[in-house]
Amino acid sequence: MINPSKLKLFGLETIWELKPNETNPAAIVCEMFGKAEIVGDIPRFVKSKENYSSNFGFQWLKFTKTQLDSSSGIPLTRDRFFNDTQWTIDELKGKRVLEVGSGAGRFTEILLSTGALVYSFDYSAAVEANFANHSQHENLLLFQGSVYEIPFPDDFFDFVFCFGVLQHTPDPPLALQSMVNKMKPEGKIAVDNYPKGSSKTTIRPNSNYRKVARRLSFLSAPNLFRFVWLYHQVWFPIDTLIRTRLSPTLYPKVLHYIGIPCFNYVHTIPLRYNQLKEWAILDTFDALGARFDIPITKEEFTSLGLECKLDQFEVALAFNGYVLRGKGKNK
């Protein structure tokens, strides 16, 4: 629950003003946003329930625990976090970390394990899934908000973290600049983005899902999910058979030619068959349901880092495409 002691712990006692009703805080007022209602113990720094991220809210409320390491039983998210950020537990402990676009909280779980003070938000109703998973942690401040209206002063955070989000914002350069603004002058940032290019130059498999997504854009989130779920009942076993029976050089060509979207990780993630199917449905819906899906080249990502006046940074291949790792910023 949001209360004065929690605001003090997170350094917000002079930034967020609680507006109580008869029993509990009912709203927060801050200079950067105005009045934010507290609904379900979650501050809502959003002006509308419906926004470009609504499909993500739908999917994470349906797959609340699917991708959590504590649920899958494998350290996939933990390994990805530390490998791609190159941060350490020792440097994160006790520091302020802003997590942009938390989803159901797969990375929130890892951040909390480091002892950091985690300020985590999502623009969609996915924040409710994260709340269900992690609200018991004292060092978590969870809220709903937009990357373009982050309700904190500039130069506030020691670390800024954003994986799986930038490519799904309507204006990625502005989104990245907004994150950098909130980072301390000597702080660190890690942001990833889908790659633009062929499978020869990136580690992300080539697929036709963007073409399919455009054709299905008229479907509501529930109807799109029903469609994805139904065809996976038939297609997923066939897709798995193709991937496991054909050679590694042949099956990608066959699947690309067929063109049926299916994010099948049978060769890459050691999950049980039912888990693989669940992950395939989740990630295929994720790919087809995104309103914005903007991949990037390494050169474009490097240009964004320069435009945001990051002091020291690199753009490197990572689990989900490219990751920008930066330290410090120039005023």
Contacts in CASP RR format, 6 or more apart in sequence:
PFRMAT RR
TARGET T0000
AUTHOR 0000-0000-0000
METHOD contacts of the structure
MODEL  1
MINPSKLKLFGLETIWELKPNETNPAAIVCEMFGKAEIVGDIPRFVKSKE
NYSSNFGFQWLKFTKTQLDSSSGIPLTRDRFFNDTQWTIDELKGKRVLEV
GSGAGRFTEILLSTGALVYSFDYSAAVEANFANHSQHENLLLFQGSVYEI
PFPDDFFDFVFCFGVLQHTPDPPLALQSMVNKMKPEGKIAVDNYPKGSSK
TTIRPNSNYRKVARRLSFLSAPNLFRFVWLYHQVWFPIDTLIRTRLSPTL
YPKVLHYIGIPCFNYVHTIPLRYNQLKEWAILDTFDALGARFDIPITKEE
FTSLGLECKLDQFEVALAFNGYVLRGKGKNK
1 24 0 8 1.000
1 25 0 8 1.000
1 41 0 8 1.000
2 18 0 8 1.000
2 25 0 8 1.000
2 28 0 8 1.000
2 38 0 8 1.000
2 41 0 8 1.000
2 43 0 8 1.000
3 18 0 8 1.000
3 25 0 8 1.000
4 13 0 8 1.000
4 18 0 8 1.000
6 138 0 8 1.000
6 141 0 8 1.000
7 13 0 8 1.000
7 16 0 8 1.000
7 18 0 8 1.000
9 117 0 8 1.000
9 138 0 8 1.000
9 139 0 8 1.000
10 96 0 8 1.000
10 117 0 8 1.000
10 119 0 8 1.000
10 141 0 8 1.000
12 141 0 8 1.000
12 152 0 8 1.000
15 30 0 8 1.000
15 31 0 8 1.000
15 152 0 8 1.000
15 153 0 8 1.000
16 28 0 8 1.000
16 29 0 8 1.000
16 30 0 8 1.000
16 43 0 8 1.000
16 151 0 8 1.000
17 28 0 8 1.000
17 29 0 8 1.000
17 30 0 8 1.000
18 25 0 8 1.000
18 27 0 8 1.000
18 28 0 8 1.000
19 25 0 8 1.000
19 26 0 8 1.000
19 27 0 8 1.000
19 28 0 8 1.000
19 29 0 8 1.000
19 35 0 8 1.000
20 26 0 8 1.000
24 38 0 8 1.000
25 38 0 8 1.000
26 37 0 8 1.000
26 38 0 8 1.000
27 35 0 8 1.000
27 36 0 8 1.000
27 37 0 8 1.000
27 38 0 8 1.000
28 35 0 8 1.000
28 36 0 8 1.000
28 38 0 8 1.000
28 43 0 8 1.000
29 35 0 8 1.000
29 36 0 8 1.000
30 36 0 8 1.000
30 151 0 8 1.000
32 149 0 8 1.000
32 150 0 8 1.000
32 151 0 8 1.000
32 152 0 8 1.000
32 153 0 8 1.000
33 45 0 8 1.000
33 149 0 8 1.000
33 151 0 8 1.000
36 43 0 8 1.000
36 44 0 8 1.000
36 45 0 8 1.000
36 143 0 8 1.000
36 151 0 8 1.000
37 43 0 8 1.000
37 44 0 8 1.000
38 44 0 8 1.000
40 128 0 8 1.000
40 131 0 8 1.000
41 131 0 8 1.000
41 135 0 8 1.000
42 127 0 8 1.000
42 128 0 8 1.000
42 131 0 8 1.000
42 142 0 8 1.000
42 143 0 8 1.000
42 144 0 8 1.000
43 143 0 8 1.000
43 144 0 8 1.000
44 143 0 8 1.000
44 144 0 8 1.000
44 145 0 8 1.000
45 121 0 8 1.000
45 143 0 8 1.000
45 144 0 8 1.000
45 145 0 8 1.000
45 146 0 8 1.000
45 149 0 8 1.000
45 151 0 8 1.000
46 123 0 8 1.000
46 144 0 8 1.000
46 145 0 8 1.000
46 146 0 8 1.000
49 125 0 8 1.000
51 123 0 8 1.000
51 124 0 8 1.000
51 146 0 8 1.000
52 123 0 8 1.000
52 168 0 8 1.000
52 169 0 8 1.000
52 170 0 8 1.000
52 291 0 8 1.000
52 292 0 8 1.000
53 122 0 8 1.000
53 123 0 8 1.000
53 124 0 8 1.000
53 126 0 8 1.000
53 168 0 8 1.000
53 291 0 8 1.000
54 124 0 8 1.000
54 125 0 8 1.000
54 221 0 8 1.000
55 124 0 8 1.000
55 221 0 8 1.000
55 224 0 8 1.000
55 285 0 8 1.000
55 289 0 8 1.000
55 290 0 8 1.000
55 291 0 8 1.000
56 103 0 8 1.000
56 122 0 8 1.000
56 124 0 8 1.000
56 126 0 8 1.000
56 168 0 8 1.000
56 286 0 8 1.000
56 290 0 8 1.000
57 103 0 8 1.000
57 122 0 8 1.000
57 124 0 8 1.000
57 125 0 8 1.000
57 126 0 8 1.000
57 129 0 8 1.000
58 125 0 8 1.000
58 221 0 8 1.000
58 222 0 8 1.000
58 225 0 8 1.000
59 126 0 8 1.000
59 221 0 8 1.000
59 225 0 8 1.000
59 282 0 8 1.000
59 285 0 8 1.000
59 286 0 8 1.000
60 103 0 8 1.000
60 104 0 8 1.000
60 124 0 8 1.000
60 125 0 8 1.000
60 126 0 8 1.000
60 129 0 8 1.000
60 130 0 8 1.000
61 125 0 8 1.000
61 126 0 8 1.000
61 128 0 8 1.000
61 129 0 8 1.000
62 225 0 8 1.000
63 104 0 8 1.000
63 278 0 8 1.000
63 282 0 8 1.000
64 104 0 8 1.000
64 129 0 8 1.000
64 132 0 8 1.000
64 133 0 8 1.000
65 71 0 8 1.000
65 104 0 8 1.000
65 133 0 8 1.000
66 72 0 8 1.000
66 104 0 8 1.000
66 278 0 8 1.000
66 279 0 8 1.000
66 282 0 8 1.000
67 76 0 8 1.000
67 77 0 8 1.000
67 104 0 8 1.000
67 106 0 8 1.000
67 279 0 8 1.000
67 282 0 8 1.000
68 77 0 8 1.000
68 104 0 8 1.000
68 105 0 8 1.000
68 106 0 8 1.000
68 109 0 8 1.000
68 133 0 8 1.000
69 75 0 8 1.000
69 76 0 8 1.000
69 77 0 8 1.000
69 78 0 8 1.000
69 106 0 8 1.000
69 109 0 8 1.000
69 110 0 8 1.000
70 109 0 8 1.000
72 271 0 8 1.000
72 275 0 8 1.000
74 269 0 8 1.000
74 270 0 8 1.000
74 271 0 8 1.000
76 269 0 8 1.000
77 106 0 8 1.000
77 107 0 8 1.000
77 109 0 8 1.000
77 110 0 8 1.000
78 110 0 8 1.000
78 113 0 8 1.000
80 163 0 8 1.000
80 319 0 8 1.000
80 320 0 8 1.000
81 87 0 8 1.000
81 107 0 8 1.000
81 110 0 8 1.000
81 111 0 8 1.000
81 163 0 8 1.000
82 88 0 8 1.000
83 318 0 8 1.000
83 319 0 8 1.000
84 163 0 8 1.000
84 190 0 8 1.000
84 192 0 8 1.000
84 318 0 8 1.000
84 319 0 8 1.000
84 320 0 8 1.000
84 323 0 8 1.000
84 325 0 8 1.000
85 161 0 8 1.000
85 190 0 8 1.000
85 323 0 8 1.000
85 325 0 8 1.000
86 190 0 8 1.000
86 325 0 8 1.000
87 159 0 8 1.000
87 188 0 8 1.000
87 190 0 8 1.000
89 113 0 8 1.000
89 114 0 8 1.000
89 115 0 8 1.000
92 111 0 8 1.000
92 114 0 8 1.000
92 115 0 8 1.000
92 116 0 8 1.000
92 159 0 8 1.000
93 114 0 8 1.000
93 115 0 8 1.000
93 116 0 8 1.000
94 115 0 8 1.000
94 116 0 8 1.000
94 117 0 8 1.000
94 139 0 8 1.000
95 116 0 8 1.000
95 117 0 8 1.000
95 158 0 8 1.000
95 159 0 8 1.000
96 116 0 8 1.000
96 117 0 8 1.000
96 119 0 8 1.000
96 156 0 8 1.000
96 157 0 8 1.000
96 158 0 8 1.000
96 159 0 8 1.000
97 111 0 8 1.000
97 116 0 8 1.000
97 117 0 8 1.000
97 118 0 8 1.000
97 119 0 8 1.000
97 157 0 8 1.000
97 158 0 8 1.000
97 159 0 8 1.000
97 160 0 8 1.000
97 161 0 8 1.000
98 119 0 8 1.000
98 120 0 8 1.000
98 150 0 8 1.000
98 152 0 8 1.000
98 156 0 8 1.000
98 157 0 8 1.000
98 159 0 8 1.000
98 160 0 8 1.000
98 161 0 8 1.000
98 179 0 8 1.000
98 182 0 8 1.000
98 183 0 8 1.000
99 107 0 8 1.000
99 108 0 8 1.000
99 111 0 8 1.000
99 118 0 8 1.000
99 119 0 8 1.000
99 120 0 8 1.000
99 121 0 8 1.000
99 161 0 8 1.000
99 162 0 8 1.000
100 121 0 8 1.000
100 147 0 8 1.000
100 150 0 8 1.000
100 160 0 8 1.000
100 161 0 8 1.000
100 162 0 8 1.000
100 165 0 8 1.000
100 179 0 8 1.000
101 120 0 8 1.000
101 121 0 8 1.000
101 122 0 8 1.000
101 123 0 8 1.000
101 126 0 8 1.000
101 147 0 8 1.000
101 162 0 8 1.000
101 164 0 8 1.000
101 165 0 8 1.000
102 108 0 8 1.000
102 120 0 8 1.000
102 121 0 8 1.000
102 122 0 8 1.000
102 126 0 8 1.000
102 127 0 8 1.000
102 130 0 8 1.000
102 142 0 8 1.000
103 122 0 8 1.000
103 124 0 8 1.000
103 126 0 8 1.000
103 127 0 8 1.000
103 129 0 8 1.000
103 130 0 8 1.000
104 126 0 8 1.000
104 129 0 8 1.000
104 130 0 8 1.000
104 133 0 8 1.000
105 120 0 8 1.000
105 129 0 8 1.000
105 130 0 8 1.000
105 133 0 8 1.000
105 134 0 8 1.000
107 161 0 8 1.000
107 163 0 8 1.000
108 118 0 8 1.000
108 120 0 8 1.000
108 130 0 8 1.000
108 133 0 8 1.000
108 134 0 8 1.000
108 140 0 8 1.000
109 133 0 8 1.000
109 134 0 8 1.000
111 118 0 8 1.000
111 120 0 8 1.000
111 161 0 8 1.000
112 118 0 8 1.000
112 134 0 8 1.000
112 137 0 8 1.000
112 139 0 8 1.000
112 140 0 8 1.000
115 139 0 8 1.000
116 139 0 8 1.000
116 159 0 8 1.000
117 139 0 8 1.000
117 141 0 8 1.000
118 137 0 8 1.000
118 139 0 8 1.000
118 140 0 8 1.000
118 141 0 8 1.000
119 141 0 8 1.000
119 143 0 8 1.000
119 152 0 8 1.000
119 157 0 8 1.000
120 130 0 8 1.000
120 140 0 8 1.000
120 141 0 8 1.000
120 142 0 8 1.000
120 143 0 8 1.000
121 127 0 8 1.000
121 142 0 8 1.000
121 143 0 8 1.000
121 144 0 8 1.000
121 145 0 8 1.000
121 150 0 8 1.000
122 130 0 8 1.000
122 144 0 8 1.000
122 145 0 8 1.000
123 144 0 8 1.000
123 145 0 8 1.000
123 146 0 8 1.000
123 147 0 8 1.000
124 144 0 8 1.000
125 144 0 8 1.000
127 142 0 8 1.000
127 143 0 8 1.000
127 144 0 8 1.000
127 145 0 8 1.000
130 142 0 8 1.000
131 142 0 8 1.000
134 140 0 8 1.000
134 142 0 8 1.000
135 142 0 8 1.000
143 151 0 8 1.000
145 151 0 8 1.000
147 162 0 8 1.000
147 165 0 8 1.000
147 169 0 8 1.000
147 175 0 8 1.000
147 178 0 8 1.000
147 179 0 8 1.000
148 171 0 8 1.000
148 174 0 8 1.000
148 175 0 8 1.000
148 178 0 8 1.000
150 178 0 8 1.000
150 179 0 8 1.000
150 181 0 8 1.000
150 182 0 8 1.000
152 182 0 8 1.000
153 182 0 8 1.000
154 181 0 8 1.000
154 182 0 8 1.000
155 181 0 8 1.000
155 182 0 8 1.000
155 183 0 8 1.000
155 184 0 8 1.000
155 185 0 8 1.000
156 182 0 8 1.000
156 184 0 8 1.000
157 182 0 8 1.000
157 183 0 8 1.000
157 184 0 8 1.000
157 187 0 8 1.000
158 184 0 8 1.000
158 187 0 8 1.000
158 188 0 8 1.000
159 183 0 8 1.000
159 187 0 8 1.000
159 188 0 8 1.000
159 189 0 8 1.000
159 190 0 8 1.000
160 179 0 8 1.000
160 180 0 8 1.000
160 182 0 8 1.000
160 183 0 8 1.000
160 187 0 8 1.000
160 188 0 8 1.000
160 189 0 8 1.000
160 190 0 8 1.000
160 191 0 8 1.000
161 189 0 8 1.000
161 190 0 8 1.000
161 191 0 8 1.000
162 179 0 8 1.000
162 189 0 8 1.000
162 190 0 8 1.000
162 191 0 8 1.000
162 192 0 8 1.000
163 190 0 8 1.000
163 191 0 8 1.000
163 192 0 8 1.000
163 320 0 8 1.000
164 192 0 8 1.000
164 193 0 8 1.000
164 320 0 8 1.000
165 175 0 8 1.000
166 172 0 8 1.000
166 175 0 8 1.000
166 176 0 8 1.000
166 191 0 8 1.000
166 192 0 8 1.000
166 193 0 8 1.000
167 193 0 8 1.000
167 194 0 8 1.000
167 292 0 8 1.000
167 293 0 8 1.000
167 294 0 8 1.000
167 295 0 8 1.000
167 296 0 8 1.000
168 290 0 8 1.000
168 291 0 8 1.000
168 292 0 8 1.000
168 293 0 8 1.000
168 294 0 8 1.000
169 175 0 8 1.000
169 292 0 8 1.000
169 294 0 8 1.000
170 292 0 8 1.000
172 193 0 8 1.000
172 294 0 8 1.000
172 296 0 8 1.000
172 304 0 8 1.000
173 304 0 8 1.000
173 307 0 8 1.000
173 308 0 8 1.000
176 191 0 8 1.000
176 304 0 8 1.000
176 305 0 8 1.000
176 308 0 8 1.000
176 324 0 8 1.000
177 307 0 8 1.000
177 308 0 8 1.000
179 189 0 8 1.000
179 191 0 8 1.000
180 189 0 8 1.000
180 308 0 8 1.000
180 309 0 8 1.000
180 310 0 8 1.000
180 329 0 8 1.000
183 189 0 8 1.000
183 328 0 8 1.000
183 329 0 8 1.000
184 328 0 8 1.000
185 328 0 8 1.000
185 329 0 8 1.000
185 331 0 8 1.000
186 327 0 8 1.000
186 328 0 8 1.000
187 327 0 8 1.000
187 328 0 8 1.000
187 329 0 8 1.000
188 325 0 8 1.000
188 326 0 8 1.000
188 327 0 8 1.000
188 328 0 8 1.000
189 310 0 8 1.000
189 313 0 8 1.000
189 324 0 8 1.000
189 325 0 8 1.000
189 326 0 8 1.000
189 327 0 8 1.000
190 323 0 8 1.000
190 324 0 8 1.000
190 325 0 8 1.000
190 326 0 8 1.000
191 323 0 8 1.000
191 324 0 8 1.000
192 318 0 8 1.000
192 319 0 8 1.000
192 320 0 8 1.000
192 321 0 8 1.000
192 322 0 8 1.000
192 323 0 8 1.000
192 324 0 8 1.000
193 294 0 8 1.000
193 295 0 8 1.000
193 296 0 8 1.000
193 301 0 8 1.000
193 320 0 8 1.000
193 321 0 8 1.000
193 322 0 8 1.000
193 323 0 8 1.000
193 324 0 8 1.000
194 204 0 8 1.000
194 293 0 8 1.000
194 294 0 8 1.000
194 295 0 8 1.000
194 296 0 8 1.000
194 320 0 8 1.000
194 321 0 8 1.000
195 201 0 8 1.000
195 202 0 8 1.000
195 203 0 8 1.000
195 204 0 8 1.000
195 295 0 8 1.000
195 296 0 8 1.000
195 297 0 8 1.000
195 298 0 8 1.000
195 321 0 8 1.000
195 322 0 8 1.000
196 295 0 8 1.000
196 296 0 8 1.000
196 297 0 8 1.000
196 300 0 8 1.000
197 295 0 8 1.000
197 297 0 8 1.000
198 206 0 8 1.000
199 205 0 8 1.000
199 206 0 8 1.000
199 252 0 8 1.000
202 317 0 8 1.000
202 321 0 8 1.000
202 322 0 8 1.000
203 317 0 8 1.000
203 319 0 8 1.000
203 321 0 8 1.000
204 320 0 8 1.000
204 321 0 8 1.000
205 252 0 8 1.000
206 252 0 8 1.000
206 256 0 8 1.000
207 255 0 8 1.000
207 256 0 8 1.000
207 259 0 8 1.000
207 261 0 8 1.000
207 287 0 8 1.000
208 256 0 8 1.000
208 259 0 8 1.000
208 261 0 8 1.000
209 261 0 8 1.000
209 284 0 8 1.000
209 287 0 8 1.000
209 288 0 8 1.000
210 293 0 8 1.000
212 259 0 8 1.000
212 261 0 8 1.000
212 288 0 8 1.000
213 287 0 8 1.000
213 288 0 8 1.000
213 289 0 8 1.000
213 290 0 8 1.000
213 293 0 8 1.000
216 224 0 8 1.000
216 227 0 8 1.000
216 288 0 8 1.000
216 289 0 8 1.000
217 289 0 8 1.000
219 227 0 8 1.000
221 289 0 8 1.000
224 285 0 8 1.000
224 288 0 8 1.000
224 289 0 8 1.000
225 285 0 8 1.000
228 281 0 8 1.000
228 284 0 8 1.000
228 285 0 8 1.000
228 288 0 8 1.000
229 281 0 8 1.000
231 260 0 8 1.000
232 262 0 8 1.000
232 277 0 8 1.000
232 280 0 8 1.000
232 281 0 8 1.000
232 284 0 8 1.000
235 260 0 8 1.000
235 262 0 8 1.000
236 262 0 8 1.000
236 264 0 8 1.000
236 277 0 8 1.000
236 280 0 8 1.000
236 281 0 8 1.000
239 255 0 8 1.000
239 260 0 8 1.000
239 262 0 8 1.000
239 264 0 8 1.000
239 280 0 8 1.000
240 264 0 8 1.000
240 266 0 8 1.000
240 273 0 8 1.000
240 276 0 8 1.000
242 251 0 8 1.000
242 254 0 8 1.000
242 255 0 8 1.000
243 251 0 8 1.000
243 255 0 8 1.000
243 264 0 8 1.000
243 266 0 8 1.000
243 267 0 8 1.000
244 266 0 8 1.000
244 267 0 8 1.000
245 251 0 8 1.000
246 254 0 8 1.000
248 267 0 8 1.000
255 262 0 8 1.000
261 284 0 8 1.000
261 287 0 8 1.000
261 288 0 8 1.000
262 280 0 8 1.000
262 284 0 8 1.000
263 279 0 8 1.000
263 280 0 8 1.000
263 283 0 8 1.000
263 284 0 8 1.000
263 287 0 8 1.000
264 276 0 8 1.000
264 280 0 8 1.000
265 271 0 8 1.000
265 276 0 8 1.000
265 279 0 8 1.000
265 280 0 8 1.000
266 276 0 8 1.000
269 276 0 8 1.000
269 279 0 8 1.000
271 279 0 8 1.000
287 293 0 8 1.000
296 304 0 8 1.000
296 322 0 8 1.000
298 315 0 8 1.000
298 322 0 8 1.000
301 315 0 8 1.000
301 322 0 8 1.000
301 324 0 8 1.000
302 315 0 8 1.000
304 324 0 8 1.000
305 313 0 8 1.000
305 324 0 8 1.000
308 329 0 8 1.000
309 329 0 8 1.000
309 330 0 8 1.000
309 331 0 8 1.000
310 324 0 8 1.000
310 326 0 8 1.000
310 327 0 8 1.000
310 328 0 8 1.000
310 329 0 8 1.000
310 330 0 8 1.000
311 326 0 8 1.000
311 327 0 8 1.000
311 328 0 8 1.000
311 329 0 8 1.000
311 330 0 8 1.000
312 326 0 8 1.000
312 327 0 8 1.000
312 328 0 8 1.000
313 324 0 8 1.000
313 325 0 8 1.000
313 326 0 8 1.000
313 327 0 8 1.000
314 324 0 8 1.000
314 325 0 8 1.000
314 326 0 8 1.000
315 322 0 8 1.000
315 323 0 8 1.000
315 324 0 8 1.000
316 322 0 8 1.000
316 323 0 8 1.000
316 325 0 8 1.000
317 323 0 8 1.000
END
